[in-house]
């Protein structure tokens, strides 16, 4: 039996769960819109306390590495690393879009789904999954490009994610939009258990896909700080 703590903080609704293999011991959703860093750890501790799960009883920690909110991903990765390091356990990472797609198809894995999250700045993060396998690459794009891009990959695909509520231009896809908005901790842990289980405790980093606003504005480093070599 492999016990895994799954965490995803790619969106404002962070998912947390503890699984024993395919058995969900418990899960929670945490609103990270305020006091993100402290409250996420408090919510994780509250869930584990309720379940009677001590950090040392975990076999691994799994994190949704993105793409998603830059701040959320950094805090989620740091939190997951801190728990794994303190417990002496491995850290496994999976795509947050893959976790969203997994949640969307439920017990019908043969369905094709495009996972779409609000990337802000007038863009969306998107990944097309057929039978649980990524088709092409995960991308960031203007929402107006989503439908033709998805049609070229998997014409019959359905959609899921929080982007529909943000961008009116996606309205024509409403009839094909599944009622799953954000990735869950259950999906992150489940996908991590089915993955090669590579330990990224020291090397893991959020998957942003695009450069941050600071990197765009200051390609040589923030004025007054150490310059890039």
Protein Blocks (a to p, Z undefined) as FASTA:
>chain_A
ZZdddddfkbmbdcddddehjacfbdcdddfkgokllmmmmmmmmmmmmnopafklpgbd
cddebjcdfklmmmmmmmmmmmmmmnopacddddfklmmmmmmnmmalkbccdddddeej
oiacddddeehiaehjaddddfklmmmmmmmmmmmbccedjklmmmmklmmmmmmpccbf
bdcfklmmmmmmmmnoiafklmgccdekpacfklmmmmnopehiacdZZ
